[in-house]
């Protein structure tokens, strides 16, 4: 694949020496919300492996691994576009389309920022395109599954997180970024930084309202959701509870716990622990998906669904606001002429 050399920008004298330094400069100075920086960093770090024609470790194997060192000038190298294109195609075969599309979008934004500062003369991913993401009609959990989840024996922190995610229809990263100062407990709402950096409100119901005070235990400052142990010395101050010294719970850890604890619910017919360990549980995103699906089934109008989900368009909302299989089955059964005659 050839590099597109249109709009070549004179290279800035302050260009970082390494790709890792360029990533950190972008995250510090490009106006990326603190709640989004972790996801952006993970996505951008993935490209360090791809720039070397390698693939990053998948799943838990990636935790704690060090990405390869890549010189930033490598991105302007004549062979880099081809290497990235081939590695990107390989990655698209290993992970889901949503993941590779997010990684591509994040790198596109970073490259635009770097080029505007004269750090790159070319665009090494100019020819890469988003991968089609076929809609998954099975991601929403049924109401029965949600009820079983809330009855599951789990730590208070997890039960509170799961309940607030379902009540608010919020993204997990948004809720995990909450500080106690953001909460209006009496009003059952909280101020969050949405995807894209906008400040919005999310609202919850009685289930969350009963759990939150128990979780906070009188704390008045710091992150809402905390780890079980004290924060490492290098943890940023805003991610540390000033009362307990514990760190903000990360998305990765919260997702890992949810996936593990929900395996028995996702596979109710399996009782062998060893077999369950080989299976996947549910994902945190399914709570948001399920809440929006259930609201759509209950007749919530589109403007309200848009306000709840904070999607930019109805088209973005469509994949969530579809009746689930149980709702469709109930609808069809209710219209069965024979069933009507028997009632």
C-alpha positions in Angstrom: 0.0 0.0 0.0 1.4 3.4 -0.9 1.5 6.3 1.4 -0.6 9.3 0.5 1.7 12.4 0.5 -0.9 15.1 0.0 -0.8 18.0 2.4 2.7 17.1 3.6 3.5 19.2 6.6 7.0 20.4 7.5 8.2 18.4 10.5 8.2 20.1 13.8 11.4 20.5 15.7 9.8 19.2 18.9 8.8 15.8 17.4 8.9 13.1 20.1 11.6 10.4 19.7 9.4 7.4 20.5 5.8 6.4 19.6 5.1 6.0 23.4 6.1 9.6 24.0 3.9 10.8 21.2 1.0 8.9 22.7 1.4 10.5 26.1 1.8 14.0 24.6 -1.5 13.5 22.7 -3.3 12.2 25.8 -2.0 15.1 27.9 -2.6 17.9 25.5 -5.4 17.0 23.0 -8.3 17.6 25.4 -9.1 13.9 26.0 -11.3 13.5 29.1 -9.6 11.9 32.0 -12.4 9.2 32.0 -11.4 8.3 28.4 -7.6 8.4 28.6 -7.2 4.8 29.8 -9.2 3.4 26.8 -7.4 5.7 24.4 -4.0 4.6 25.8 -4.9 0.9 25.4 -6.1 1.4 21.9 -3.0 3.5 20.9 -0.6 1.1 22.5 -2.0 -1.7 20.4 -0.6 0.0 17.3 3.0 -0.3 18.7 2.8 -4.1 18.1 1.1 -3.6 14.7 3.8 -1.2 13.6 6.3 -4.0 14.2 4.2 -6.4 12.2 3.3 -8.2 15.4 0.0 -8.9 17.3 -0.5 -7.8 21.0 -1.4 -10.6 23.5 -5.1 -11.3 23.7 -7.3 -11.1 26.8 -5.7 -11.6 30.2 -2.3 -12.4 28.6 -1.9 -8.7 27.8 -2.0 -7.6 31.4 1.3 -6.3 32.5 3.0 -6.8 29.1 5.3 -4.2 27.7 4.7 -3.1 24.1 7.6 -3.0 21.7 9.7 0.2 21.5 8.9 2.0 18.3 10.6 5.1 17.0 8.1 7.8 16.2 9.8 8.5 12.9 9.0 4.9 11.9 5.5 6.0 11.2 6.8 8.1 8.3 8.9 5.3 6.9 8.1 4.1 3.4 7.3 0.5 4.4 5.2 1.3 7.5 1.8 1.7 5.8 2.1 -1.8 4.3 3.2 -3.3 7.6 0.3 -1.6 9.4 -2.3 -2.7 6.8 -1.2 -6.3 7.0 -1.1 -6.4 10.8 -4.5 -4.6 11.0 -6.0 -7.2 8.7 -4.7 -10.0 10.9 -6.0 -8.3 14.1 -9.4 -7.9 12.5 -9.5 -11.7 12.3 -8.7 -12.2 15.9 -10.9 -9.7 17.7 -14.4 -8.3 17.2 -15.2 -5.5 14.7 -16.1 -3.1 17.4 -12.7 -3.4 19.0 -10.7 -2.9 15.8 -12.9 0.0 14.7 -12.4 1.7 18.0 -8.6 1.3 17.8 -8.6 2.6 14.2 -10.7 5.6 15.1 -8.5 6.5 18.1 -5.4 6.3 16.0 -6.9 8.4 13.2 -7.7 11.2 15.8 -4.1 11.0 17.2 -2.5 11.1 13.8 -4.6 14.2 12.8 -3.3 15.8 16.0 0.3 14.8 15.4 0.2 16.0 11.8 -1.3 19.4 12.8 1.8 19.9 14.9 4.1 18.9 12.1 5.2 15.7 13.8 4.2 13.5 10.8 4.6 14.3 7.2 2.4 11.4 6.0 -0.6 9.4 7.1 0.4 5.8 7.4 -3.1 4.5 7.9 -4.7 6.6 5.1 -6.0 3.4 3.3 -7.3 1.5 6.3 -11.1 1.3 6.6 -13.5 0.4 9.3 -14.6 -3.2 9.4 -18.3 -4.1 9.0 -19.9 -4.9 12.4 -22.9 -7.2 11.9 -25.6 -6.5 14.5 -25.7 -8.9 17.4 -29.4 -9.5 18.2 -28.6 -11.6 21.3 -26.6 -9.2 23.5 -29.4 -7.9 25.6 -30.1 -10.0 28.6 -33.7 -11.0 29.4 -35.5 -9.5 32.4 -35.3 -12.9 34.1 -31.5 -12.9 33.7 -31.3 -9.4 35.1 -33.4 -10.4 38.1 -31.1 -13.4 38.6 -28.1 -11.2 38.4 -29.4 -8.9 41.2 -30.0 -11.9 43.4 -26.5 -13.3 42.9 -24.3 -13.5 46.0 -21.6 -10.9 45.3 -19.7 -8.2 47.1 -21.5 -5.0 47.8 -19.2 -3.1 45.4 -20.1 -5.3 42.5 -23.8 -5.4 43.3 -23.8 -1.6 43.4 -21.9 -1.2 40.2 -24.1 -3.6 38.3 -27.3 -2.0 39.6 -26.2 1.6 38.8 -25.1 0.5 35.3 -28.5 -1.0 34.6 -30.5 1.8 36.2 -28.6 4.6 34.4 -28.0 3.0 31.0 -24.5 4.4 31.3 -21.2 3.2 29.9 -19.1 1.4 32.4 -16.2 3.8 32.0 -18.4 6.7 32.8 -19.7 5.2 36.0 -16.2 4.0 37.1 -15.0 7.6 36.6 -17.5 9.0 39.1 -16.2 10.8 42.2 -18.4 11.2 45.3 -18.6 15.0 44.6 -20.4 14.1 41.4 -23.3 12.4 43.2 -26.6 14.0 44.1 -27.9 11.2 46.3 -31.1 12.9 47.3 -32.0 13.5 43.6 -30.9 10.0 42.5 -28.6 11.4 39.8 -24.9 12.0 39.1 -22.9 14.3 36.9 -20.7 12.4 34.4 -18.3 13.1 31.5 -19.8 11.4 28.5 -18.1 10.0 25.5 -16.6 12.9 23.6 -16.1 15.0 26.7 -19.6 16.5 27.3 -20.9 16.8 30.8 -24.3 15.1 31.3 -26.5 13.7 34.0 -27.4 10.0 34.7 -30.4 9.0 36.8 -31.0 5.9 38.9 -33.9 4.2 40.8 -34.5 2.9 44.3 -32.2 -0.2 44.0 -29.2 2.0 43.4 -30.3 4.5 46.0 -30.4 1.9 48.7 -26.9 0.5 47.8 -24.9 3.6 47.3 -24.9 4.9 50.9 -23.8 1.5 52.1 -21.0 1.4 49.6 -19.7 4.9 50.6 -19.8 4.3 54.3 -19.7 8.0 55.1 -16.9 8.8 52.7 -17.4 12.3 51.2 -14.5 12.6 48.8 -12.6 10.5 46.2 -13.7 7.8 43.7 -17.0 6.1 44.2 -15.7 2.6 43.3 -12.4 1.5 44.9 -10.1 -1.4 44.6 -9.6 -3.9 47.6 -6.1 -2.8 48.3 -4.1 0.4 48.7 -3.1 2.3 45.6 0.5 1.9 44.3 2.8 4.9 44.9 2.6 6.1 41.2 -1.2 6.3 41.1 -2.5 9.8 40.2 -4.0 11.6 43.2 -7.5 12.0 41.7 -7.6 8.1 41.4 -6.9 7.6 45.1 -9.4 7.8 48.0 -8.1 10.3 50.6 -9.8 8.3 53.4 -8.8 4.7 52.7 -5.8 5.1 50.4 -7.3 2.7 47.9 -7.3 3.3 44.2 -10.1 3.8 41.7 -11.5 0.5 40.4 -10.4 0.0 36.8 -12.6 -1.0 33.9 -10.5 -4.1 33.3 -10.8 -5.4 36.8 -14.5 -4.6 37.0 -15.1 -6.4 33.7 -13.0 -9.4 34.7 -15.0 -9.8 37.9 -18.3 -9.5 36.2 -17.4 -12.0 33.5 -16.2 -14.5 36.1 -19.1 -14.1 38.5 -21.8 -14.4 35.8 -20.5 -17.6 34.2 -23.0 -19.7 36.2 -25.8 -17.5 35.0 -24.6 -17.5 31.4 -24.4 -21.3 31.4 -27.0 -22.5 33.8 -26.8 -26.1 32.7 -23.1 -26.5 33.6 -22.2 -27.4 37.2 -18.6 -28.6 36.7 -16.3 -25.8 38.0 -13.5 -26.8 35.5 -15.9 -26.6 32.6 -17.3 -23.2 33.8 -13.7 -21.8 33.9 -13.5 -22.5 30.2 -16.6 -20.6 29.4 -17.3 -16.9 29.1 -19.6 -14.9 31.3 -21.5 -11.7 30.5 -20.0 -8.4 29.7 -20.6 -5.1 31.5 -21.8 -3.5 28.2 -24.7 -6.0 28.2 -26.2 -4.1 31.2 -26.4 -0.9 29.2 -27.7 -2.8 26.2 -30.3 -4.6 28.2 -31.6 -1.5 30.0 -32.1 0.3 26.7 -33.8 -2.7 25.2 -36.1 -3.2 28.1 -37.1 0.5 28.1 -37.8 0.3 24.3 -40.0 -2.8 25.0 -41.9 -0.8 27.7 -42.7 1.9 25.1 -40.2 4.6 26.1 -40.2 7.2 23.3 -37.2 7.8 21.1 -36.3 11.3 22.5 -36.2 9.9 26.0 -34.2 6.9 24.9 -31.7 9.2 23.2 -31.5 11.3 26.4 -31.0 8.1 28.5 -28.4 6.6 26.2 -26.7 9.9 25.1 -26.3 8.6 21.6 -25.8 11.3 19.0 -28.3 9.9 16.5 -31.3 7.6 16.3 -29.2 5.4 14.0 -26.7 4.8 16.8 -29.5 3.9 19.1 -31.1 1.3 16.8 -28.9 -1.6 17.7 -30.0 -1.2 21.4 -33.6 -0.2 21.1 -34.8 -3.4 19.5 -37.3 -5.6 21.4 -35.6 -8.7 22.8 -36.5 -12.3 21.8 -38.8 -12.8 24.9 -40.7 -9.6 24.0 -41.1 -10.6 20.4 -42.2 -14.1 21.4 -44.8 -12.7 23.9 -46.1 -10.3 21.2 -46.5 -13.1 18.7 -48.2 -15.4 21.3 -50.6 -12.6 22.2 -51.7 -12.3 18.6 -52.3 -16.0 18.1 -56.0 -16.5 17.1 -56.2 -19.8 18.9 -54.9 -18.4 22.1 -57.4 -15.6 21.9 -60.3 -18.0 21.5 -59.2 -20.0 24.5 -59.2 -16.9 26.8 
